[in-house]
Amino acid sequence: IFLIVTFCIFMPSSLFLGNIDQFAVGFAALIPLLIAASLITAAVVILIGLIVPKKICNIYAAVIFGGALAAYVQGNFLNPDFGVLNGRQIQWSQFKVNGIISTVVWIVLIVVPPVIVCFKKDIMTNIIKWGSLFLSSIQVVTLVVLIVSSKRSVDYSYVVTKNDEFALSSQGNVVVFIVDTLDEDAQNYVIDRYCEELKDFTYFDNMIGGGAPTALGVPLMLTGYQYDTTHSLADYRKKAYEEGTLIQDMSDNGYDVKLYTSSEYLNGVNQEAVANTAGGQKYRISDKVQFFKNIYKMSAFYAFPQIIKQYFWFYGDDFAACQAPENNNIIQYELDDSQLYADFKNNGGITVDAGNKTFTLYHMVGAHAPYEMNEQCVDVGETETSLDKQIQGVFRYINGYMQQMKDKGVYDNSTVIITADHGGYGLYERPAVFVKMADTHNDVMQVNSDSVTFKNLYATYGEAALGQKSNYGNTLFDMAGVSQSRYHVAPWDVSKGMYPADEYLKNRDYSVFRIEGDAVNPQISVIKDEQQMKNINN
């Protein structure tokens, strides 16, 4: 019972409920998987127990108890802070001491109970019996509390669909490619390689995004409103989409606004203003086998000894591909670049009609780990590719898309923006941004070194779509000689790389940083005054 309650029920349930905003399905969808795992584990334990000679059955029971106890101790007390499992490989060498402690504890807890059974059978039998009941009861009570108290802050009642995914207008378009995590490495991976394809663009090499990771970057670039950290993330998103009126303004002015990203990043947006959302929806587990594997791989990662955790490392976003709308007629957009490229080819590229102008945004995995796509834009797994090849694959799609725009006569009268949602080093503050405004032609790519942020990018959307600079602030092209205070918001998981011993940052989910000077050699300070935090949007 203790083993089943610990590993089959409590571990996956607590991890699910503790990260409930990352799951589109409710806890009820997990229950059949918990039951299946419990039955399988019970069957295996009983079967082995029937095979084991009767004279060592007590030793077998003691080993099972010791293993369950070790998993309980590991999961609750011995795991170090691995940070967010965002696809980047963990530097396991940093946790050697944890590995030694974990190994010793596991050896002791698995070896000692069988040894005691051999000499003090009755005593150990009572310890196993009552210890199992006590620890199982604690976990059951804790789980009930988690179920009652866990509240989702992300609205999953709508779906971001693939509707009209590659449809553009002959009247003009604003097309935005978010290449996730592409940063100052753009010089090596993009500029030198694609100088001809991007010659009509301007590269902004002094950009400070303003928010990272994606949960902050995407809402900021779509609203121009920054997270001041004095409110919850859910309240920030709602406030941001209220303050940043551009999406609604474009819709009101006859634009088809299509945002191909995760619904999580659009929480708070007026769904009526976004053409490719479908409301009133519920989600289901679309691939139960893979979801089962993922949830128990995640449980094993937290419950198993430190020295073997690397074999159970996983990417948190792996669950997204296992969830889908209950309505089978709705095709959900997922961050899957190889699938995006396949859809693009299967569609015959873009389609053009004389309908409404479009604001079309494609959010891609881009330069984000894990690197699983090759230069042909095909998913080949981590062992067959690299960051460089993955970026080549991304630009195979982007360049092919832009060539289609040229071939079908909509390149000249459209604005094309290639940007990251955040950078990949330091505080993730330096996303790469390339902009080609409509009717712009250059002999070579231009480089702009003005002090800019995502707020200026937001204003650039407004200028490109509606020609209204004053409503949205200074665009990226209006900042010559203009001084502005630049702030960037990042979570502890990001900032600890630069400030590992800072107790203030460690005790906050997100913190605000003031960044002065050039983005290449910035002077960074932490904002600790709450009033200053609130003023970052003034």
Order of alpha helices (4+ residues) and beta strands (2+ residues): alpha-alpha-alpha-alpha-alpha-beta-beta-beta-beta-beta-alpha-alpha-alpha-beta-beta-beta-alpha-beta-alpha-beta-beta-alpha-beta-beta-beta-beta-alpha-alpha-beta-alpha-alpha-beta-beta-alpha
